Amino acid sequence: MCLVPCSPWSVSRETERMQVRRVFQDQLRQWGLPVSEELADRLDQYVELLSSYDEANVVGTRDPDNLLLDHILDSLSCFLFHPLWQAQTLADVGSGAGLPGIPLKVVSPNLRATLVESVGKKARFLCHAVQHLGLEDVSIKNQRVEEVAVERDLRESYDIATARAVASLPILAEYCVPLVREGGYVIAMKGSPSAEELREGERAAECVGARLADVIEVSMLQEVRAKERRLIILQKVRATPERYPRRVGAAKRRPLG
């Protein structure tokens, strides 16, 4: 109930927010993802953090509707790869503003997550978000992934590694596969990768001990269809040779594959 006269703008905005939340839940149902109202509220809190954080630009938009229907939904599409539901440990490489790592952690609270982000201002936001949301078992590594992947207690220790809008598939393979245990997976979130990128990514994966296991097309409702999205799944089948990842910057300068 309004205690003061409600402006037409505020009523209209509230109606829009309700419609966006409905579309958000409709998309999750279409994917078969069980997200309770309580968890949806926590995701809304995260959206509020992203839209109001003014110490740095950590994501390309501050519009809450766009954040929810693009960035949050995009992150949750990783659950279309069903082994993610059973994962106990996750490394989110190039986490940026926490996408997809934070939404995945919110929906799967028992997941132990490491957010790897080399840019200091973004890593500071991650600390702020994790603290504000009260997320437990989340560590933030303000380092390059090439450095994290050679740490003895982290190398080949994760069930799943994720990467969203970070680099081409051959580079992602060298970044992510060394972090994953044998039998674990890399989820590379891509738009519409070319056949050439897939071939080169497959060859790079072979170099670091993995294989191209699946390409999952993400179906989107018409209301939220903004871009194509595919999940490229690499499965680790043997130990990564000690020489990978190469020193900082080498993967970008001379990609495998």
N, C-alpha and C positions, 0 to 999 in steps of 0.2 A: 504494500500500500504506500502511495506517495504521501508524505507528511506536508509537502509543499507542492504547488501545482507542477505537474510533469510537463515538460516541453515536448512538442511533437517529435523533436530530434531525439530526445532521450528514449521515448517510447519506441521509435523506429529502430534505434540502435539496439535496444534490448531484444526486439523481435529478430533483428538480423543475427544477433549472437545466438539466440535459441535455434535459428535455422542452421547456422554453421555447426553447432553442437549436434544437431540431428543428423546432418550429412556425415559428420565425423563418425558417429555411432553406426550409421547405415553402412559406411565403408568397412568398418571393423567387422560388422556382422557378415557382410558379403565375403570377407576374407576368412570368416570363421574364427575370429580372435575374441576370446572372452576377456573383456575389459570392464570391470565393475564401475559404478558411478563414483565410488571412492577413489579408484585409480584415475579415472577421467578427471576428477577434481584436482588431483596432484599434477596431472599433466597440464591442466589449466594454470596452476601455480607456476609451473615452469615457463609456460608461454608468457605469463605476466612478467617474470624475471627477464626474459629475452626482450620483451617489448619496452621495458622501463629502464634497463641498464644503460647508464649514460657515461660511464667511465671510458668506454671504448666501443667501437662498432665491431661486434663479434659475429653478427649474422647479417645478411643482406637486406633484411626488412625489419621494421618494427610493428608492422600491422598484425594484430593478434589473429585475425581470421586467416591470413596467409600463412602465418607461423603454424597454426593448427592443421590447416588442410593441405599444406605443402610439406613443411619440414617435419612435423610430428608424425603425420600419417606415413610419410616417406620412410621415416626411421622405423616405425612399427611394422612396415612391410617385411622387414627381415624375419619376422616370425613365420612368414610363409615357408621358410626353410625350417621344417619341423624339428630337426635335431637341436635347434637353438633352445627349445623349451626344456630340454634335459641338460643343457650346459650348466656347469657350475662356475666356470671362470671365463671371462671375456676381456680381450684387449681391443680397445677402440683406437685405431691408428689415425692420426690427424684429426683428433676429436673436435677441434674448433670450438664451437659453442656447446659441445656435448651431444652432437648429432652423429650417429644414432645412439651413442652409449647411454645417455641419461634416460631417454624414453624407454629403452630396453630394460634398464635397471629398475625404473619405476614399475613397469608391468611385471617384471620377474624379480621380486625383492630379494630372493636368496642368491642371486647372481653376484659373484665377487668380480668387480670390474676395475680395470686399469684404463684410465683415459690418458692417451699419449698425445701431447700437444707442445710443439716447440716454440710457439709464439707466446711471449710472456703475458701480454695483455689478455689473451684468450685463456691461458692457464689460470690467471687470476680470476677471471669470470667463472671458470669451472669450480674453483675453490669456493667462491661465493655461492654458486648454485647448489653445490653438494651440501654445504652447511645450511643454507636456507631451507632446503627441502628435507633436511634430516636424513640423508641417505647414508647408510652404513656399508662398510666393506667396499668403499670406493677409494682408490688411490689415484693421484694425479702426477704424471711424470712430465715435467717441463723440460723435455729433452728431445733430441732427434731420435726417430725410431731406430736408426742404425746403431745408436748408442744403447738404447734400451734392450735391443734384441741380442746383445752380447753379454748382458748381465747374467751371471750364472744362475741366480734364483728365478729369473724370468724367462730365459731362453727355453723354448720348447716346453712351456708349462701351461699354456692356455688351451681350453677346449675349442674356443671360437675366437677369431680375430675379424673385426669389421673395419671397413674403410668406405667413406662416402665422399665423392667429389674430391679425391686426393690426387690421383695420377692415373696414367695409363695402366692397363693390366700387367704388362711385363714388369713395370716398376713396383706395382702393388704386390706382385708375387714375391719379389725380393724383400720388400719391407715386412710383409705380414707372415709368410710361411715360417721363417725362423722362430717366430714367437709361439707357434702352435705345436702341440704335442703330436706324436704319430697317431693317426686316426682322427685327429681334429680337423677343423675346417676354417677356411677363409670365406667370408661373405663380402664380395666386392660389389658395391652398389653403383651401377652404371646406367647410362641412358640407353642408347642403341648402339652398342659397340660394333665396329665393322668386322667383317670376316677376317681381315688382316690382323686386327688387334687381338681377336680371339686366338688365331694361330700363333702369333708371337707370344701371347700370354701363356698359351699351353706349353710352348717350348721353354719359356722362362720358368714356369712352374716345375717342369721336369728337372731343370738345373738345381732347384732348391729343395727337391724331394716331394713334390706334389703332383697331382693330376687334375685336369679339368673334369669335375664330377657332374656338373649340371648347369643349365642356364634356365632360370625361372623367370617367366614373364609376369610382371605385376599387373593385374587387371585393376582398372580404376573406374569408379562410377562416373557417369557423364558430368555430374556436378563438380567433380574435382579433377577431371582429366586435364592436367596442365602440361604433362610431358610424358614421354615414354620412360619406363623404368624396367630394368632387368637386374636380377641378382645373379652374379657369376660366382659359382661355388667351386672352390678348390679344396680338394681333400689331401691331407698330408699322408703319404704312404711310406716314407722312410725318413731317417734323420737328415737334417740339412747339413751339408758339408760346412766345416768350420770357417771356410773363407767367405761365407755369406752370412749376413749382408756385408757388402764391401764398405769401405770407409765412407764417411758422410759426403753425399753429393755424387758418388760414382754411379749409382743406379740411374739417376737422371741423365748424367752425361753419356753413359754407355749402357743403355738398357739391355738386359738379357733377352734372348729370343731373336 
